[in-house]
Amino acid sequence: MTGILQVVRRYLRVPVAKADREVGDAVHLEIAFHVSERARDLMDQGMPPEKAYEAALDRFGDISRVTDECRAESLLSLIVLHRFHLVMTAALACAVVCLGLLFLGSARHSQSIRGIPPGIASMLDNDWTGGVSGQVVDDLGQPISGANVLVVVKTWPDQSYFQRAYATVTNSQGGFNLENVHPENERYAVQIAVVTANRTIQSSYKSVAKGAWDPVTLRLPPSSGFTLRVENSKGVPIANAQIIPQQRIDSQGNTHFVYFDSAQSIIHRTDARGTVELPYFQAGDSVTVLLLNASGEWEPCSVYAPASGHTASIRVESNEVNLSKET
Amino acid sequence: MTKPERAALLQGTLDMLILKSLQNGPQHGYQITRWLDSTSRSALAVEEGSLYPALHRMERKGWISSKWGRSDSNRRAKFYELTGTGRARLSVEVDAWQTLCSAIALVLQANSQEKTA
């Protein structure tokens, strides 16, 4: 450390001593040449050598003063050049440090989003500050709190496709708000599904060319609900089978859909009798549920929702249902 | 026969004279001294030593540049040469000097007219 400081100190010091010696030598040489040339001229005019040199020195004036003045002038320019050199070196060092920091920042950023396709990475790198908000109300316009709001946001960064799922619940005013989930300066689409007990599943799909999100209101009429029974081909109930309510098509033909990506929070399990309550449908709805099969895949199964208090059944092969342990 | 008295240089005129002496090409210090002496017919009293600080100062200002070479007597000598900046500076100095001389001449003429009037 001390050695480095000494090197830096030596570098910053104006090289006066060395320069002074070199400049002094040069000035002496110049003056000696002048005096000898003058003496030679005087000798050519017939003056004896000794007298000629004396006369030449006399005409030249104070050699020490002239030497000092010449040296001072030359060193002044050297000092200015040295200062300029130091300033340029410092500026170069600063530029190198700044570039290094920029590169480091860029490398860290790249590292943080490693694994993401380039188009999406550049998208994430840009403006990703748009939100999704809205309100969930009942058929009378009263807010519904604690409802599951399942949101899927789709974007198309750099000709590629990017989809992310979010889940939240409504507050006491029936409101929900997800922040920083899409870019406002690009096209995006938002699928929202609301699932809550004793209300029919409602969903909304909205595509936005560019700009901020306009809050939506989802109105949930009451549901009649029904019981779903899962059994094997011999009619034996299957307990602990996993089910996701995925879709309902109402009597008017309107489809309400829950994206699988966002549905992890609404997985249901059959009880010991192989039944599960699905209070999200109206009698007569065409219902699709996803059932986790033995190979770990979610398989769609469709039934019509019966009247309230009645049971609909799904019959599957006994060894094709994934009976994972309940947690 | 008495030798004519040598005129002391006015403050600031040495630079102009040195620049003028280099107008026709590179010269070393002693050549400049001899040129000034012969051209002024030994009328200007230039202390030879005062030439060198002036040369170094003008070199720092960029009016002249220098390099080491060989003199007529085959000795190492430092030759000075006019730069573009120096050429422009010479022009400015000459103009200023001529303006000054004209003004002084006018003043001197005015004084003599008043006396005769």
Interface residues (C-beta under 8 A of the other chain):
Chain A: A26 V27 L29 E30 I31 F33 H34 S36 E37 R38 R40 R59 F60 G61 D62 I63 R65 V66 E69 C70 E73 S74 L76 S77
Chain B: H28 G29 Y30 T33 E47 E48 G49 S50 Y52 P53 L55 H56 R57 E59 R60 S71 S73 R75 R76 A77 K78
